[in-house]
Amino acid sequence: MTPMLNIPSVAICIPTYNQAQYLIESVTSACRQTYPNVEVWVSDDHSTDETPQVMEQLCQQFPQVHYYQQPKNMGIAGNNSWLMSQPKTDFIVRLDSDDALMPNYVEKLVSLLQKYPEAGYAHTAIQEMDEYGNHHSIGRVVRKKEFQNSDDALMAAVTGYRVAANIIMFRTKALQELRYYENGPEYVEDYDLSVRIADAGYGNVYADEILAKYRVWTDVKKTRSKRKHLQLKGYIRIFEESFLPAFQRRGWDTKVLDQQRRKMAIIHSAYCFLPIFNQQERAELVSLLKQLGDSPVLQLRIFALSLGFAPLFEWQHHTELKLKGFVKDWLSKLKSMTAVKVAG
């Protein structure tokens, strides 16, 4: 694609693996942006389905698409790092192959990143959809300011990955400084990257407008045990290798990190006693929970769970999440109503 003078270039990077049924929607949404200077990159992590055939058709339809099939499976982090290091553009969008962008996604976020040059990435509100494409909830981040500086972003990240969904536009310079996902933990590599971006001095900017569609899977009963192992190992690495050095460099009190680790261990404990795990897997998960954040409360919780109280604790956690979601939705609607009233 011929570069356009004075118009920042954007690459939409779509990593994929065995999701041929969603690629047409994802790639098409990337190619039909209102922004004029966009190229699209797709890296197939050695899929075994019809992905190559689908991509052959899409490449014929859209000349701005660059497609590459990996000779062997590299895993999520490896495929992402390779893919996002290929374009030589000013900005890079990370879009999973089962998600999609609204036509003005790139146009809106390029404008925001130009407005805030100290922002390392931009994110938006999203429309959730299930595996069949049915629309469900709206995902938003409840915060007062459009721009969040690096220190505020770092502190906010302690309680979790602070985006509505992992559909992000990055400033390429920030990714290059941090070497993308290199040596990051599996499964929670995006959370880790957001922490490292904040530690490097970059803030982030948020558009409270629905500019993307994010697929939420409902077949939770098919969750693989390996996934929970990777998640807990990832959290341990993030706190020990990303958060702790960042706090120490700033002279911040690290007690808040210890408190959050204990809290997270308690939250995840109920899931580790679901019937999908065998005895050996459960023992490994309990060991990881203690590494994440051991405490008398956790030990008491594990004892209660071993007696068969897992469904009760799981119900309690889901109820708390629903309540938080209700509050977020209410605050979001209140904010929208206030904005309309002011505009009127």
ABEGO torsion letter per residue (X at the ends): XBBBBGBBBBBBBBBBBGAAAAAAAAAAAAAABABABBBBBBBBBGBABAAAAAAAAAAAABAABBBBBBABBAEAAAAAAAAAAABABABBBBBBAABBBBAAAAAAAAAAAAABAABABBBBBBBBBBAAGBBBBBBBBBBABABBBAAAAAAAAAAEBBBABBBBBBBAAAAAAAGEABGBBBGAAAAAAAAAAAAAGBBBBBBBBBABBBBBBABAAABBAAAAAAAAAAAAAAAAAAAAAAAAAAGBBAAAAAAAAAAAAAAAAAAAABAABBAAAAAAAAAAAAAABBBAAAAAAAAAAAAGAAAAAAAAAAAAAAAAAAAAAAAAAAAAAAAAAAAX
